[in-house]
Amino acid sequence: MPHTEVEGQPMSAYAKRVYYTTFAIPAAYFAAGMDNAVGVVLANGKYNRPVTPDPRWNPYRPADYTWGPRMLLLELTVTMAGGAVVTLRSDPTSGAWTATDGGPIVFSQHYSGEDRDVAREVPGWDSAGFDASANPAVAWAPAAACRASYSNATLRPNPIPPVTIMDALPVRSVVPSLYGDAVVADIGKNIAGFPALTLAAVPAGMNVRVTPSEVALSPGNVYQGAGSGAPYYWQLLNPPAGVPVHVTSNFSTYGGRYFEVKFVPRAPPPPPAAAAPAPAPTGGVVVVTAASYGANCGYPAPAQNLTAHAAAACDGASACSYTVCWGPAGTACGPGATPAAYDKDPYSGCEKHVMVTWRCSNAPEVERRAVVADREGAGVANAVTCEAAPPAPPVLPEITGGVGYEIRAALREVGTWESSNALVNAIHAMIIASMKANLWDVFTDCPHRERDPWLEQSHLLFEALAYNFDIRRLWEKIAFDTVDCQLPDGTVPDVCPEYVNMTGAFRDSPEWGSARVLVPDKLRAFYGSDVDVSTYAASQRYVAHLLGKVDNATGLLAYGLGDWLAVRPSPLGVTATGTLMHDLEAMVRAARRVGAEGDAKKYGAALAALRASYFKAFCTGNYTAQAAAGYALTRGALPTDAERQRAAAFLVDDLQARGYFTSGDTGTLYVMEALGDAAGGVEAVWASLQRTESPSYGYLVERGETALPESWTDDLSLSHMHAMLGHIEEFLYKHVAGIQQAANSTGWERVVLAPRPPLAEGPGAFVNATFDSPRGVIKSHAMIVSREEVVLAVQCPVGVPCEVRLPLSGRRVDLGTRGEEVRIVDTA
């Protein structure tokens, strides 16, 4: 029975909770006279991570881990036509199960790639009547009984949709690689997944290697740098020569848009003992035609033209070499070296190469090229030489067809958002692409380098995701993950499920661990989930852990990772204390939900004290960071209307003056939330979306990013599929399209529509959004006729009380519960 699931075993704290997945098998597979067999391929995932051979990527080397050997627990239940039930179990004592560890997938690792050996293919292995001698190279034996290392774990049904192939993006173009030894296929967009490519033929003695990349620094020049984890690749080993072959992956996925495909030699056999060395043919002298330094790093690293320098050093010689110099411009390099330059591009961290193109005087029709990347400052002997005949040009793969498979959890898409502004639409699409790339059986940071469930995103991006996808079941799993991960002292690790123990703030940071409290709170508000009640005790332990770290002298919580990757860092304690205030608000609500009024009063008193300390520390003078004002406004730390107006005015004025957000991963949500409620805030945010200079969302679009990267500045040393700065999604739905819950509403039982279309866009501009809420579809369309007239078309679900707040007149229109689409003309 074919199926498209890629990860059938959700990540979890395996010592405490293990999930199983169910499949429905069509009755057609049990037709009369049909013989059946059950065949299963077990992959490693994060349960069993094999040691990664150098040089392949492994972010946690040498701390390789395994929870135990790969194991199968299976139960197949068949209801016969007459009502009888037949059950088949993965019981090795039955003698019905055979197994091999010698199949064609010879290497598969979460972080490093996958190798498939064609020589180990076993046709028909999963069919009834299989002959185990079909491939003598693969040994089969009776399956062995095994027991999990942690036998007290609870077995639970998989609560989330499958992680599966959701789209297939066709290859749009194929170009030669920069170095001439490969071809690069482009699918036009960064995705998480793997390719499926068909090659016309493979030369004898060659394997196929496919290297993915998020970035091409120049056409054909893929860059798989530290930001995405390198090197990672898929390989097809021992393919048949001279016939079409298909190259793909089964289990190991990565993030990328570009796929570099090359032929690599198989391990050569040992040479004959008496082999005589072939005479080296002689050549002429060097004639340099071009040379450069740093061209491989692309924008923004300017390449130096070294043609004249290389010609002076090499023309007329039979061989010459170069040295790449360390240090800033002006450093003495010594005889024969390139002009002084950085060894690495200071912006991207890309290692600059010297590239020399030359011809030999006795074979001027043959162009040769040398690439020198010498990071140690030593000469490279005979990098440019005419002492030997030119090597035969490499045979390049011919891609005759292919796609990139986009893989993620099959969450239902529930939102649409569009406007008449092409740049803002592109920003929206860019963020959605990064969200999709990280929606798996957990919510990951990126789909390659770490692919870990860093928890801060799960609460900071909750609404931004929930307006676009039905995340309820996956986020309820995340809530239980945080229960299972919690340490005896109450700490919730920043990464959960936790497979490698981090240290310091990378294991215990309030903005991250507070997912334990805030995810259940947001699930309750958005969906009406009761997970806040069922996990209340774990939230109590976590908040007690944080309160125990509040400084007695200042009354602040001041430790952790802070406002990660902020343009302008906040004072120490802003984000940690601000997050704890949010936690305490949630705990007051949860305590009342479980009937613990005494707890509610205790948490309320702690919240009041924390607000006063925050105000004293960060709000009595001039604000120095947007995040400080954002937390103050949204977490109730400002005691008077005057203080609230002053903080809101600072945010609006600062954003208008700069044109960009100075906050980072943890502070931006609170800044945007505050601006959504501030006079002139929506207009200031919309204006910032028109900016195309760094740092800004628009800059990322102008740089060609098809998925949201990790940093505002598009740092090449970081990931290019990181959703963590995607808070603007919530703002676009909630404050621009105006789709909101009424105050104190739970699960969208009451709706407010308060669209704020950008009047600066002029006549004909529009904003259009739909949201399939837990109560039904909500629509908000706003068309600008002039600065004095806006036309709305709105709709709420049947049976849901709905109020419209008009953008120009400020009037409120009660739509009742009829659920009809209503057209409203609003005038100033």
C-alpha positions, 0 to 999 in steps of 0.5 A: 500500500503506497503512502506519502508519509515521511516521518511516521514517528513524532518526536517526543520525550521517548522516556515518557511518551511514545506515539503510534500512528494508524493507517487505514488499508483499503479493502481492495488489498484483501480481495479473494485469492490475493496474497499479502505481506507486510514490509516495513522500512525503519529509519533513524529519525531522532530516536536513533542517530548514527555516528556521522562520518566526516566531513558530513554535518552534525551540529552536536558532534561528538555527542552522538546519541541514541535512545536505542536500536530501531524497533517496530511495534505493529498490529494489523487488524483485518475484519473478514467478510463474515465478521471474523477478526484476524490480528497480525502483530510484530511478534518475532516468536511467530517465525513470520518476520525476517529482517535485514540491516543490509538493505539499499539505504546504507546511511540515513541521518537527520542532519547529514543526508542519505545514501542509497546503494543500488547494488543492495536493492532487493526486488520484491522484498515486501511482496508475498512469496519473496525469495530471500536469495534474490540478492546474495549481497543482502543477508536476511535473518529471523527478526529479533525480539527487543525491548525499549530502553525506557519501558515505562513510557506511555504509548499514545495515539499520534494526535497530529496530521501526518508529516508528508509530501504537500507539494511538488515544485518542478525544476525551473532551470539547470545551469553549470556550476561555478566550478564547472564540475556539476550542474545546479537545478533551481526549483524557484523557492526555498522549501523543506524536503528533498528532490526527485531528479531523473538523470539521463545516464551516469558514467561507468565508475561514478556515483551521484551526489546531490547537495542542497542549498538555500542560497546561490551567491551567483548563478551556479554558485551554491553556498551551503554555509554554517547557516544551514549546516554543511556539508549535507548531501544525498548520494546514489551509490553504484548506479547502473552506467549508461541508463536513466537513473532516479535520485531522491531521498526516503527519510532525510530532509533538508531546506533548500531551493538549489540542488547541485548534482555531480558525479563523484568517483567510486572508491578506486580499486588498488593499482596493479603492483607492477603498474608503470607510471605514465610519462607526463606530457609537457606543455607550453607557458602560461597565458592568463586571460582572467583572474579574480579574488572573492567572486565566488562569494557574490553580493555584497562582497566585491570581487577584486580583479586580479587579471593584471596581477596574475598575468604579471606573475604567471605569463611566460612561466610554466607554473606559478602559485598564489597565496591568499592573505590574511588581515585587512587591506594593506597587510604585506603579503610577500612575493607572488601573493594576491593583493592584501584582502580578507580571507573571509568576507566579513559580512557573510563569512564566505571563504573567498577564493582566487580564480585564475583562468588561463591557456597554455601557449601550445594549446591555446584552444583549451581554457583552464581554470584553477580555484585556490582557497588557502586559509592558512596563508601558505603558497599553493604549489603549481596551482597554475601550470602548463607542465602537464596536458589539460585534464579531460573536462568532467562529464556533467549530469543531464537532468531530464526531469525533476521536482522538489518535494515540499514536506511538512505536517499536513495542517489545514490552511485556514487563512488567506491575506492579500492586498493591492500592495505587491511588496506586502503580499511578497512579505506575507508569502515569504513568511508563510514559506518559512512557517511551512518549512518548520511545521513538522511533528514539532515546530522547528527553528530551521529545517536543516542546521539544528531543526530543533524545537526551540520553544519561544516561537511556539508562543510568540508566533502562536497567533501568526500561525493560527490565523494561517493554519489549524495548529490546535492538535500540534500545539496541544502536543507541544504543550504536553511535550513541555510537561514531559521535558520539565526538570525536577527543579521546574526548569523547562529547557529551551529546546523541547523535546530535548535530545542534547542538553544545552548549557546556561541560557541555551537551556534555561531562558525565561522567554523560551521555557515560558511556552509551558505557561503561554502555549496552554493559555493561548490554546484556551483563548484561541480554540477553547482547549482545556490543556491549561487545566490538565497541565496546570501543575506543570505551569505552577512548577515552572512559574515557581522556578522563575519567581525564585530567580527574581532579584530581591534588590531590583524585583526583576527577572534578569537572565537568559537569552534576551531579545535574540538578534535584536537590531538594538538590544534591550536593557537586561531584564526587559524581555525576561521580566516582561515574559514573566509578567505575561506568565503571571497573567496567564496563571491568574486565568488558569487558577480561576479555571481550576477553581484555585482562587487562592492561587489566583490571588497569589499570582496577582500579587506577584504580578503587581509587584513585578509590574511596579519593578518593571516600571521603576527600572525601564519606564521612568526615563527616556525609552532606549529600546522599542521592546521596553515600551512594547512590554510595558504597554501590553503587560500593564506595567504603566500605572497612568494614562499619561504614561501609556500615552507617552510609551505609545507615542515613543513607539510610533515616533521611533518607528516612523523616524527609523523606518524599522523595528529595533526589536528581535525574536522575543520583543517584536510581538509585544512591540507590534501588539502595542502599535496595533492599539496606539494612535497612528501605530497601524499607519507607522507599521504599514509605512515600515513595510514599504522600506527596502533598505536593511533592516526590514522585511522589504529588504529581505524581499528585495534580496530575493529571499523566498522564505523568511531568513533568521536575521533582519540583515539577511546574514548569510551565516544564518538560516534562510528559513527561520520563521521567528521574525514572522510576527507581522502575520498576526498584525496583518490579520488582526490590525490591518484586516481587523479580524479579532476576537471580542474582549474576553471571548474564548474560541471565537465565540464573539467576533470584532471586525475592525479593519484599518486599510492603509489610506496612504495607498490611495484610491483603489487600494484594498485589503482582503482577508479570510479566516476559517475560525473554530466557529466558521469563516470570517471575511474582511474586505476593505476598499479605499475610495478616497481618504474620506470613503472606505467600502467594507464587505464583511461576514461572520459565522452564523450564530456568532455575535459580530460587531464591525468598527468602522475605520473612518467614522469610528462608528460601531455596527452590530451585525447580530448573528445572521452570518450574512455578508454585509456591505458598509460604506464608511465616510469621514 
